[in-house]
Every structure is written in structure tokens, then in C-alpha cells.
Amino acid sequence: MARTFHIRTFGCQMNEHDSERLAGLLVADGLEPTDDVEAADVVVLNTCCIRENADNKLYGHLGWLKSLQERRPGMQIAVGGCLAQKDRDSVRRRAAHVDVVFGTHNLGRAPELLRRAAVEGPVVEVLDAPDPAGDPAHSAALTAVRDVPYLAWVTIQMGCDNSCAFCIVPQVRGPEVSRPFEVLVDEVTTLAARGVTEVTLLGQNVNSYGRDLTRRRPLFAELLRAVGAVDGICRVRYTSPHPKDLRRETIAAMAETPAVCEHLHLPLQSGSNRVLSAMRRGYTAERYLERLAEARAGIADLAVTTDIIVGFPGETEDDFTETLEVAAAAEYDSAYTFIFSPRPGTRAAADPEQFVADDVVAERFERLRVVVERSALLKHEARVGRTEDVMVEGPSKRDPAVVSGRTRQNKLVHFTPDGPAPRAGAYARVLVTAAAPHHLRGNLVEVTAPPSTRTRIPVSVR
């Protein structure tokens, strides 16, 4: 009987895709996945270190796994990902029952490390840079164990060359390394042949994709066009771009490539030029709004989402007021708002005396929420009466009689079919009848074949 494994993922889409590839590697090594963590022979925690409570989540989970391991001798526990990369030996020091610790640069060696640990005892292997022989994890991208067969993440780039004061990603992911252009197009072509119709291109700063390959210019706009031309791919998304690097070529590629969705996630982080400078973001609020206006002028029916940090060290009331003003002017479709979380080793964590009081941050956070939800609701109300193309995701989490899906603008739509519910991964036309800040509601018009990637899907109004 084959040994089983269970992977618990913390963090971003990059981590989620790393877990998919890790699962593919473990399956290739003869293990079988299981949803039952208590029955798994191998439990892998793929960690994140972006938020302040990431450590608490990890060690709380490891404490529970220790009691499980004591009841099931022979069960292996592995910790990988960003927190493992950052903390290295301290993971084993704080949780001696962990069998394997690996970082972000050697995910592909996890199966071998697990085999070694079964014979030799605990193994810690964290590299300071990507393996020069190449990370076999990337060859596992096409054998990744995905949750759904019709969606796929495609990592186009690892690492980051920016130096944002609040971010620890460059320390744990290393400098930017782009995957070869032809390899990526071939990967998407294979995914399409296997039934994938929507891909999301992943990178810490996708705008700069290819700069390390050509030494002259980014290749991201060209990659969008090439991936969008793959037969069978109906939707192309990407995350995340950096505002300072958003180029006109990318805007043109989005506008001219039918498969590329009309959705742009453009992190603002702050509307204060003083704070943006302290964050080392490389742009001003004025320049950000100019780039946003260019994108909206160039791409019809564009939805825009963002990230905003509240309470960055030294943020004054005037700084925050400027953030509210920019957020209102930007008229976002939605925003991911975060309370500043100091990460040891980053510039922003160096001077605790500059930290903003918790009660002040909480009050500002609420004020920002009101501004963002007001613009989101207005954007959604403007879509009432439209019949839109929706990819079905399946039953709603709250009501299994309701079906959920997403528009090309990445808006969540809930609808109740008159007859049998369309399957997950199907495409449907839905008449939008009501709006809320975080979702739309509508009526099913028809289930359709996957839309052509050669022409834009027209948005009709009834």
C-alpha cells in the first residue's frame, strides 16, 4: 500500500502553485495524496512569512502535529517555503520533531530529503540561491496536482529585484530569475491540450519578466500575446505588476489580445508621496494615477484592484488622508487592505518608535474600508442589466443551490439555475440583476461553449 501525503499551504498564489508542484513531485515518487491529515504518512507545511502572525500559525500547527506524530510513529513532518527559508535552523530548534526543513530554492529536492530523513534522521537543507543545476520542481509544473482541471497557475519568474522597505520576499525568494520564454509557451500549450482554459501568470513583478534573459528590455507584453494565442486558452490573467514598471507595451498587449482578461491588479500601498518614498516604491501618487488612467484609456471595460497598507511606520493623519484621496480618485473595483506587519530584517521594522498605535491604525483601516466599498459598489451597480461571460466555479459555499462563477473582470457572480447546474469549468452567460460591494447576483441566460480567443466577448446590455 502506497504511503500518503498531505500538504497545508500558507500564503500567496505563488505558494499555492509551489504546493501543486510539490504534490506532483511526491506523486511521481510513489506517494498518494490524502485530505485526511491525521491519516497521512507525510505532512508538509508550505509556509509564508509575509504577515506578523505567520510564525504563530506555523508553530501552533506544528504543536498539534507533534501530538499526532507521537500517536503515529513513523509519520514524517516537513516544513518548506518562505518561513523555512528565513528561519532556517530555528524551525528545528523550536520544533525538534520536524523531520525535514527545506527552503524556496530547493523545493524539487523535497522527496529526496524525505527519503534521507527516514534513514538518517532529521535533515535541514536551505540554499542561499537557486540550485545552479536547475530546480527540478519546475519540471513538475505539468504533473502538478491541481484542485481543478480547468485552471492553472504558471510561474514565469522567481524572486524580486525591488527593495520595498516592508517586504521580505527578496530575502527569501532571491533575485529575479525568469523562466525561458519558449518553455512557458510550451507549458501553456500542454496545459491547454489537457483541458485548461484559464491560466494565471505568476511573478513577484511580472512587468520585469525577461529582463534577465535579454539584458535589454522586459518581455512580458510579448509573453502575454504568445500565451493568449495558444489554442484552447480562453482567459489569461496575471499577478502582480509593479506600478513603476507598467509599460505601454503591456497595456497594448492587454487591449489587443482577446484572451487576456480586462482586469488589472495594480498595488498602490499608499497615497502619500512621503510614505511611498519611505516604502522605496519608486513612484509618486501622481505618477500612479497617470499610469492607471493610461490603462483605463487603453483597455475597454477594465476592472482595477489594488493593495493598500495602513499604518506604515511614521504614517501621519495627513499621509493617511492623502491615501483616502487617491483611493477615492482611483475608483477601485475592490482592494486588499492590510495593517502594517513588521517583518524582522526589513527596513520598515528597524525603528519600532515609528510604529503607529494600534487604535489609530484600526480607526484608519475602517475609514479606508468605507471608501473602497463605496467605489466597489458603484462599479458593481453599473454592471446591473448587463449579460456577461462567466466561468462557473461550482456551488456557492453558503448555499449549494446557488452557483458561483467569475467574469473576465474577476468579479464574483452568484446565480440560481432553473434546471441542472452547469458543471465547474463551464462557461455561461449570466444577466446581472443585483450588486453588492463584493459580488454580483444574476440569472442564468445560457451555458455556452468556451469562448473564442480570437474575438473579444461583447458585453451586452438588456
C-alpha positions as CSV (number, residue, x, y, z in Angstrom):
1,M,0.0,0.0,0.0
2,A,1.4,3.4,-1.0
3,R,2.4,6.0,1.6
4,T,0.2,9.0,1.7
5,F,0.9,12.8,2.0
6,H,-1.0,15.9,3.0
7,I,0.2,19.5,2.1
8,R,-1.0,22.5,4.1
9,T,-0.3,25.8,2.3
10,F,0.1,29.2,3.9
11,G,0.3,32.4,1.9
12,C,0.0,33.7,-1.7
13,Q,-0.8,32.2,-5.1
14,M,2.9,31.5,-5.6
15,N,2.9,29.3,-2.5
16,E,-0.3,27.6,-3.7
17,H,1.4,26.8,-7.0
18,D,4.6,25.6,-5.3
19,S,2.4,23.2,-3.3
20,E,0.8,21.9,-6.6
21,R,4.2,21.2,-8.0
22,L,5.4,19.7,-4.7
23,A,2.4,17.4,-4.8
24,G,3.3,16.4,-8.4
25,L,6.8,15.5,-7.3
26,L,5.6,13.4,-4.3
27,V,3.1,11.5,-6.6
28,A,6.0,10.9,-9.0
29,D,7.9,9.5,-6.0
30,G,5.2,6.9,-5.4
31,L,3.1,8.7,-2.7
32,E,-0.6,9.3,-2.8
33,P,-2.4,12.5,-1.7
34,T,-5.0,12.5,1.1
35,D,-7.3,15.1,2.6
36,D,-7.1,13.4,5.9
37,V,-4.1,14.9,7.7
38,E,-4.5,12.5,10.6
39,A,-4.0,9.5,8.3
40,A,-1.2,10.9,6.3
41,D,2.3,9.3,6.4
42,V,3.9,12.6,5.3
43,V,2.6,16.1,6.3
44,V,4.2,19.1,4.5
45,L,3.7,22.7,5.7
46,N,4.5,25.1,2.9
47,T,5.0,28.4,4.8
48,C,4.7,32.1,4.3
49,C,6.4,34.9,6.2
50,I,4.7,38.0,4.9
51,R,2.3,38.5,7.9
52,E,3.3,39.1,11.5
53,N,1.3,36.1,12.8
54,A,2.8,33.6,10.3
55,D,5.2,32.3,12.9
56,N,2.4,31.8,15.4
57,K,0.3,29.9,12.8
58,L,3.2,27.6,11.9
59,Y,4.3,26.7,15.4
60,G,0.7,26.3,16.6
61,H,0.2,23.8,13.8
62,L,3.5,22.1,14.5
63,G,2.4,21.7,18.1
64,W,-0.7,19.9,17.1
65,L,1.2,17.7,14.6
66,K,3.6,16.7,17.4
67,S,0.8,15.1,19.4
68,L,-0.4,13.4,16.2
69,Q,3.1,12.1,15.5
70,E,3.5,10.7,19.0
71,R,0.4,8.6,18.4
72,R,1.6,7.6,14.9
73,P,5.3,6.7,15.0
74,G,6.8,6.9,11.5
75,M,4.8,9.8,10.4
76,Q,7.1,12.5,8.8
77,I,6.7,16.2,9.1
78,A,8.4,18.6,6.6
79,V,8.4,22.4,6.7
80,G,9.2,24.3,3.5
81,G,8.6,27.6,1.9
82,C,9.4,31.2,2.8
83,L,9.4,31.0,6.6
84,A,11.6,27.9,6.4
85,Q,14.0,29.9,4.1
86,K,14.1,32.8,6.6
87,D,14.3,30.9,9.9
88,R,16.5,28.0,8.8
89,D,17.8,26.2,11.8
90,S,15.4,27.8,14.2
91,V,12.5,25.7,12.9
92,R,14.2,22.6,14.1
93,R,15.3,24.3,17.3
94,R,11.7,25.3,18.2
95,A,10.2,22.1,16.9
96,A,12.6,19.2,17.2
97,H,10.1,16.7,16.0
98,V,10.2,18.2,12.4
99,D,11.9,15.7,10.1
100,V,12.8,17.9,7.1
101,V,13.3,21.6,6.6
102,F,13.7,22.9,3.0
103,G,13.6,26.4,1.5
104,T,12.3,28.2,-1.5
105,H,15.3,27.4,-3.7
106,N,15.3,23.6,-3.4
107,L,11.6,22.6,-3.4
108,G,12.4,20.0,-6.0
109,R,14.6,18.1,-3.6
110,A,11.8,17.5,-1.0
111,P,11.2,13.9,-2.0
112,E,14.8,13.0,-1.7
113,L,15.2,14.8,1.6
114,L,12.2,12.9,3.0
115,R,13.8,9.6,1.9
116,R,17.1,10.7,3.6
117,A,15.4,11.7,6.8
118,A,13.7,8.3,7.0
119,V,17.1,6.6,7.1
120,E,19.5,9.2,8.6
121,G,17.2,11.3,10.9
122,P,16.2,15.0,10.6
123,V,17.5,16.9,7.6
124,V,17.8,20.7,7.2
125,E,18.7,21.9,3.7
126,V,18.2,25.6,2.9
127,L,20.1,27.1,0.0
128,D,21.1,30.7,-0.3
129,A,20.5,30.8,-4.0
130,P,18.7,28.7,-6.6
131,D,20.4,25.4,-7.4
132,P,22.7,26.1,-10.4
133,A,21.9,22.7,-11.7
134,G,18.3,23.8,-12.0
135,D,15.3,23.2,-9.8
136,P,13.5,20.0,-10.8
137,A,10.4,21.4,-9.2
138,H,9.8,23.4,-12.4
139,S,9.8,20.3,-14.5
140,A,7.0,19.1,-12.2
141,A,4.7,22.0,-13.3
142,L,3.0,19.9,-15.9
143,T,2.5,17.0,-13.5
144,A,1.3,19.3,-10.7
145,V,-1.7,18.0,-8.6
146,R,-4.2,20.8,-9.1
147,D,-7.5,21.3,-7.3
148,V,-9.4,21.9,-10.5
149,P,-8.6,20.7,-14.1
150,Y,-9.6,23.8,-16.0
151,L,-7.5,26.5,-14.1
152,A,-3.7,26.6,-13.9
153,W,-1.1,28.8,-12.4
154,V,2.1,29.3,-14.4
155,T,5.2,30.6,-12.7
156,I,7.0,32.9,-15.1
157,Q,9.6,34.3,-12.7
158,M,11.1,33.7,-9.3
159,G,12.5,36.3,-6.9
160,C,12.4,40.1,-6.9
161,D,14.9,42.8,-7.6
162,N,12.9,45.6,-5.9
163,S,13.7,46.8,-2.3
164,C,10.4,47.7,-0.8
165,A,11.0,48.6,2.8
166,F,8.2,46.5,4.1
167,C,8.8,43.3,2.1
168,I,10.9,40.3,2.9
169,V,10.3,38.5,-0.4
170,P,13.7,39.4,-1.9
171,Q,15.4,37.8,1.1
172,V,13.5,34.5,0.9
173,R,12.9,34.2,-2.8
174,G,16.2,35.8,-4.1
175,P,16.9,37.9,-7.1
176,E,14.6,37.8,-10.2
177,V,15.1,34.8,-12.4
178,S,12.9,34.4,-15.5
179,R,11.9,31.1,-16.9
180,P,12.7,30.7,-20.6
181,F,10.1,32.2,-23.0
182,E,9.7,29.1,-25.1
183,V,9.4,26.8,-22.1
184,L,6.5,28.9,-20.8
185,V,4.6,28.9,-24.1
186,D,5.2,25.1,-24.4
187,E,3.9,24.6,-20.9
188,V,0.7,26.6,-21.5
189,T,0.2,24.7,-24.8
190,T,0.4,21.4,-22.9
191,L,-2.0,22.6,-20.2
192,A,-4.5,23.7,-22.9
193,A,-4.3,20.2,-24.5
194,R,-5.1,18.8,-21.1
195,G,-8.3,20.8,-20.8
196,V,-7.1,24.0,-19.0
197,T,-8.9,27.1,-20.4
198,E,-7.7,29.8,-18.0
199,V,-4.1,30.4,-16.9
200,T,-2.7,32.9,-14.4
201,L,0.9,34.0,-14.9
202,L,2.7,34.4,-11.6
203,G,5.7,36.5,-10.6
204,Q,6.7,38.9,-7.9
205,N,7.0,41.7,-10.5
206,V,5.7,40.3,-13.8
207,N,6.4,43.6,-15.6
208,S,10.1,42.9,-15.5
209,Y,9.8,39.3,-16.8
210,G,12.6,38.6,-19.2
211,R,14.9,41.5,-18.3
212,D,17.5,39.0,-17.0
213,L,17.2,37.0,-20.2
214,T,17.6,39.8,-22.8
215,R,19.6,42.3,-20.7
216,R,17.8,44.9,-22.7
217,R,14.1,45.0,-22.1
218,P,11.2,43.1,-20.4
219,L,9.4,40.5,-22.5
220,F,6.1,40.5,-20.6
221,A,4.0,42.1,-23.3
222,E,5.3,39.6,-25.8
223,L,4.6,36.7,-23.4
224,L,1.0,37.9,-22.9
225,R,0.5,37.9,-26.7
226,A,2.1,34.4,-27.1
227,V,0.2,32.8,-24.3
228,G,-3.0,34.4,-25.4
229,A,-2.6,32.9,-28.9
230,V,-2.4,29.3,-27.6
231,D,-5.4,27.3,-28.9
232,G,-7.8,26.4,-26.2
233,I,-6.8,29.2,-23.7
234,C,-9.8,31.4,-23.3
235,R,-8.6,33.5,-20.4
236,V,-5.2,34.8,-19.3
237,R,-4.7,36.6,-16.0
238,Y,-1.5,37.7,-14.2
239,T,-0.3,38.9,-10.9
240,S,1.3,41.1,-9.7
241,P,2.7,44.0,-11.7
242,H,4.7,46.9,-10.1
243,P,3.3,50.4,-10.9
244,K,6.7,51.8,-11.7
245,D,7.2,49.2,-14.4
246,L,3.8,49.1,-16.0
247,R,4.6,49.8,-19.7
248,R,2.6,51.0,-22.6
249,E,3.5,47.8,-24.4
250,T,1.8,45.8,-21.7
251,I,-1.4,47.9,-21.9
252,A,-1.4,47.4,-25.7
253,A,-1.0,43.7,-25.3
254,M,-3.9,43.5,-22.9
255,A,-6.1,45.6,-25.2
256,E,-5.2,43.7,-28.4
257,T,-5.0,40.1,-27.1
258,P,-8.6,38.7,-26.9
259,A,-7.8,36.0,-24.3
260,V,-6.2,38.5,-21.8
261,C,-8.8,39.5,-19.3
262,E,-9.9,43.0,-18.6
263,H,-8.6,43.0,-15.1
264,L,-5.5,44.8,-13.7
265,H,-4.3,44.4,-10.1
266,L,-2.1,47.4,-9.5
267,P,-0.8,47.7,-5.9
268,L,-0.9,51.3,-4.6
269,Q,0.3,50.6,-1.0
270,S,0.0,54.3,0.0
271,G,-1.4,57.6,-1.5
272,S,1.2,59.7,0.4
273,N,4.3,60.6,-1.6
274,R,6.3,60.8,1.7
275,V,5.2,57.3,2.7
276,L,5.8,55.9,-0.8
277,S,9.3,57.3,-0.6
278,A,9.9,55.7,2.8
279,M,8.5,52.4,1.4
280,R,11.0,52.7,-1.5
281,R,8.3,52.1,-4.1
282,G,9.8,54.1,-6.9
283,Y,6.7,56.2,-7.9
284,T,4.6,59.0,-6.7
285,A,0.8,59.1,-6.2
286,E,0.5,61.4,-9.3
287,R,2.5,59.0,-11.5
288,Y,0.5,56.1,-10.2
289,L,-2.8,57.8,-11.2
290,E,-1.3,58.7,-14.6
291,R,-0.4,55.0,-15.3
292,L,-3.9,54.0,-14.1
293,A,-5.5,56.5,-16.5
294,E,-3.4,55.2,-19.4
295,A,-4.5,51.7,-18.6
296,R,-8.2,52.6,-18.5
297,A,-7.9,54.7,-21.6
298,G,-6.3,51.8,-23.5
299,I,-8.3,48.8,-22.2
300,A,-12.1,48.9,-22.6
301,D,-14.2,47.9,-19.6
302,L,-11.1,47.4,-17.4
303,A,-11.6,46.5,-13.7
304,V,-8.8,47.6,-11.3
305,T,-8.0,46.2,-7.9
306,T,-5.2,47.1,-5.6
307,D,-3.3,46.6,-2.3
308,I,-3.1,49.2,0.4
309,I,-1.1,49.2,3.6
310,V,-2.5,51.1,6.6
311,G,-0.2,52.2,9.5
312,F,3.2,52.1,7.8
313,P,5.8,53.4,10.3
314,G,5.6,57.1,10.6
315,E,2.3,57.5,8.7
316,T,0.6,60.7,9.9
317,E,-3.0,61.7,9.7
318,D,-2.2,63.9,6.7
319,D,-0.4,60.9,5.0
320,F,-3.5,58.7,5.5
321,T,-5.8,61.5,4.3
322,E,-3.8,61.5,1.1
323,T,-4.3,57.7,0.8
324,L,-8.0,58.2,1.1
325,E,-8.0,60.8,-1.6
326,V,-6.0,58.7,-4.0
327,A,-8.2,55.6,-3.3
328,A,-11.3,57.7,-4.0
329,A,-9.8,59.1,-7.2
330,A,-8.7,55.7,-8.4
331,E,-12.3,54.3,-8.1
332,Y,-11.2,50.8,-7.4
333,D,-13.4,47.8,-8.2
334,S,-12.0,46.2,-5.0
335,A,-9.0,46.4,-2.7
336,Y,-7.0,44.2,-0.4
337,T,-6.3,46.3,2.6
338,F,-3.6,45.3,5.1
339,I,-2.5,46.6,8.5
340,F,1.3,47.0,8.5
341,S,3.1,44.0,9.8
342,P,6.7,44.4,10.7
343,R,9.0,41.7,9.4
344,P,12.4,41.3,11.1
345,G,15.2,42.1,8.7
346,T,13.3,44.7,6.7
347,R,13.9,48.4,6.7
348,A,10.4,49.2,7.9
349,A,10.8,47.1,11.1
350,A,14.1,48.8,12.1
351,D,12.5,51.6,14.2
352,P,9.7,50.5,16.4
353,E,9.3,54.0,17.8
354,Q,7.8,55.0,14.4
355,F,5.1,52.3,14.6
356,V,1.6,53.7,14.6
357,A,-0.6,53.0,17.6
358,D,-3.0,50.0,17.2
359,D,-6.1,52.0,17.9
360,V,-5.2,54.7,15.4
361,V,-4.5,52.0,12.7
362,A,-7.8,50.3,13.4
363,E,-9.7,53.5,13.0
364,R,-7.9,54.4,9.8
365,F,-8.5,50.9,8.5
366,E,-12.2,51.3,8.9
367,R,-12.3,54.6,7.2
368,L,-10.4,53.1,4.2
369,R,-12.9,50.2,4.1
370,V,-15.8,52.7,3.7
371,V,-14.1,54.5,0.8
372,V,-13.1,51.3,-1.0
373,E,-16.5,49.6,-0.6
374,R,-18.3,52.8,-1.8
375,S,-16.4,52.8,-5.1
376,A,-16.7,49.0,-5.4
377,L,-20.5,49.2,-5.0
378,L,-20.7,51.9,-7.6
379,K,-18.7,49.8,-10.1
380,H,-20.9,46.8,-9.5
381,E,-24.1,48.7,-9.7
382,A,-23.0,49.9,-13.2
383,R,-23.0,46.3,-14.3
384,V,-26.6,45.6,-13.4
385,G,-28.5,44.9,-16.6
386,R,-25.5,43.5,-18.5
387,T,-25.2,40.0,-19.7
388,E,-21.7,38.8,-19.0
389,D,-19.5,35.8,-19.8
390,V,-18.9,33.8,-16.6
391,M,-16.6,30.8,-15.9
392,V,-18.5,28.5,-13.5
393,E,-16.6,27.7,-10.3
394,G,-19.3,25.5,-8.7
395,P,-21.8,25.7,-5.9
396,S,-21.7,28.7,-3.5
397,K,-20.0,28.0,-0.2
398,R,-23.1,29.4,1.6
399,D,-25.9,27.9,-0.4
400,P,-25.3,24.8,-2.6
401,A,-28.4,25.7,-4.6
402,V,-26.6,28.8,-5.8
403,V,-23.9,28.6,-8.5
404,S,-20.9,30.9,-8.4
405,G,-18.5,32.0,-11.2
406,R,-16.3,34.8,-12.3
407,T,-16.5,37.3,-15.1
408,R,-13.5,38.3,-17.2
409,Q,-13.1,41.3,-14.8
410,N,-12.7,38.7,-12.0
411,K,-16.0,39.7,-10.4
412,L,-17.7,37.0,-8.4
413,V,-21.2,36.3,-9.6
414,H,-23.9,34.2,-7.8
415,F,-26.8,32.8,-9.8
416,T,-29.5,30.2,-9.4
417,P,-30.1,28.0,-12.5
418,D,-33.7,26.9,-13.4
419,G,-32.5,23.4,-14.2
420,P,-29.4,21.3,-13.6
421,A,-26.4,23.4,-12.5
422,P,-23.7,23.8,-15.1
423,R,-20.5,22.0,-14.2
424,A,-17.5,23.7,-12.8
425,G,-15.2,24.9,-15.6
426,A,-18.2,25.5,-18.0
427,Y,-18.9,28.9,-19.5
428,A,-22.2,30.6,-19.1
429,R,-24.0,33.9,-20.0
430,V,-25.5,35.5,-16.9
431,L,-27.8,38.5,-16.7
432,V,-26.7,40.7,-13.8
433,T,-29.7,41.7,-11.7
434,A,-28.2,43.0,-8.4
435,A,-25.0,44.3,-7.0
436,A,-23.2,44.3,-3.6
437,P,-19.7,45.6,-2.7
438,H,-18.1,42.2,-3.0
439,H,-20.2,40.3,-5.6
440,L,-22.9,40.4,-8.2
441,R,-26.1,38.4,-8.5
442,G,-27.8,37.3,-11.7
443,N,-29.9,34.9,-13.7
444,L,-28.5,32.2,-16.0
445,V,-29.2,33.0,-19.7
446,E,-27.4,30.1,-21.3
447,V,-24.5,27.7,-20.9
448,T,-22.1,28.2,-23.8
449,A,-19.1,26.6,-25.4
450,P,-15.7,28.1,-24.3
451,P,-15.5,31.5,-25.9
452,S,-13.2,32.0,-28.9
453,T,-9.8,33.5,-28.1
454,R,-9.8,35.3,-31.5
455,T,-12.5,37.9,-30.7
456,R,-13.5,39.9,-27.7
457,I,-16.6,38.7,-25.9
458,P,-19.1,41.7,-26.3
459,V,-20.8,42.9,-23.2
460,S,-24.4,43.4,-24.0
461,V,-27.0,45.5,-22.1
462,R,-30.6,44.5,-21.7
